[in-house]
Amino acid sequence: MIAVTSVSPSHKNGSIQLTALQSWHERGIKVYCFQSPSEVDFLAPHYPKWVNWIKTYRTGEKTFKAPYVHINAFIDWAKVNDHESFMIINSDIVMVGEASRYQELFKHSQRGLIVFNREDYDSDMAQSKRYDYGMDAFIFHKSFYHIYPQGVYAMGQTWWDFWIP
């Protein structure tokens, strides 16, 4: 199981990203963070060694004034590396539940795209509410990589999550 993301160097709740990535790692998911080269140099020392950093120039820096990673950079990387399946996930999403639950979802991705909505909460996860105005994670199977044309969508910017489905 593989998860790819791009962390924000200036996230308003900075520690939540580390908590989120840790929750993925604890469920047996390999974590890959795609960033501009300068961001990798800045961020990597602040994260555990099991975070795999991918330096990329495939960003929307000229369009968005910051190096937001293009969604196609993730998909093309999975395609070139012949990954059976992988997940694109927002860097602040904390996973809960057993690893076997995620293994099943990855397995079922051969039937089609798996889409996740997050649950928002203040301090008690038992009081969470589903967020329906965007999607936070997607599991792709390699048999579908080819259907995604090159686009301008970038993680951290609006509409990328609606473009995928």
N, C-alpha and C positions, 0 to 999 in steps of 0.2 A: 504494500500500500504506500502510495506516494502522495504528498500534499505539496502544492506550490503556492506561494504567496509573494507579496512584496510588503515589507514592514515600513511604517512611516517613521522617519527620524524625528518627527515632531508631533507624534500622536498626543492628543490632549490627555489621555489616560495611559501614558507610556508603559507602565508595568503590566497592563492587561495583555499586551502583545506577547510578552514573555510567558505569562500564565497560559495564554491560548496555545502557543507553540508547544509548551510543556505538556498540555493536555493531549495534543496530537501524538507526541512522542511516546507518552505513557500508554497509548493504545496501539503501539507498534507501527505507527505511520512514519515514514521517512520524510523529513522536513527540508524543503528547498526554498530559499528566499532569493528572488531575482531583484537585483538592484543595479543602479548605475555604479561604475567602479569606485567613484569617490564615496558613495554611500556605504558600500561594502567595507571600505577602509575605516570608515567612521563607526559603523554598527557592529561589525563582527566581534571586536573585543568585549562587547557588552552581552554577548549571547553564549550559551553553552557550545561545546565543540561538536555536538551532534547536529547542529544546524549547518546545512550545506549551502554555501553562498555561491550564487551564479551571477557573475558580472555580465551586464548586458548594456548595449548602446541602443537597444530597441525600446526607446522611451518616447514619450510625447513632450519632451522638454521644450521644443520650439512652439508647440501648440498650447501647452498648459502652463508654461513658465516653471515647471518642476519636472523631474525625471520620472513621471508615472510610467510604469511598465505596460507596454502594449499587450493585450490579451493574447494576440497571436504569437508573441514570444514564448509563452507557456506551451501553447498547443504545438507549435513547430518544434520546440525542444522535446516534447514527449514523442512526437512523430519521428524525429531524427534518431532518438535513443531507443525507439521501438518498445516503449513502455506499454504493457498490456492495457493498463488503465491508470488514470491519475485524477487528482482532485485539485481544482482551483478553489481557494478559500480565502475570505477576508481575514486579515491578520489578527483581528480582535475577537474571533469566534472561539469560545471555549467549548470543547467537546465533553459530553457527559455520557455515561453508559459504558457497557462492556465493549472490549475490542471486537468481540465476535459480531456485534451488531454492525460495525463498520466493514468488517470482512464480507459480510453478506451483501451489503450495499455495493461494494466494489465488484463482487461477483455478478450481481444483477445488472451492472452497467452495460454488459454485452447486449442487453435487450433494448437499451436506450439511455438517454441522458437522465442522471439522477440529480434532482434539484433540492436544495435545502433552504428553509426559512429559519431565521434565528428566533430565539425566545428572549425578550428583553426583561430585565429585572433590576430592582434597585439594590437590595441587600440579601433578599431571600429567594433562592431559585424556585422554591415551592409556590411563590407568588408571581411567577413569570407569565408574560403574555406574548403570543406569537406576533411577530412583525410581518405584516403582509404587503408592505409597499416596496419591497425589493428582495432580492435573493442573495444569499451570502456564501453559498458553496455549490459546486457542480462536480459530479464525477463523470468522466468521459471514458469511453472504451475506444481502443485503437481503430476499430472498424468504422468509427464516425469522425475521426480526425480530419479526413479529407473534405468534409462538407463545410468547413469554416473558411470563408475567403479572407484574404488580408483586409484588415480594417483599421480604423483610427481609434477604436475603443481601448481605454487604458484603465487598469485597476486603480481605484481611488477617485475616479471621475464618474460622473453620472452616465447612466444608460448601458454600461458594459454588461450589467447583470440581466438586462432585458434583451440584449442582442443575442446572447448565447442560446436561449431556447428558441 
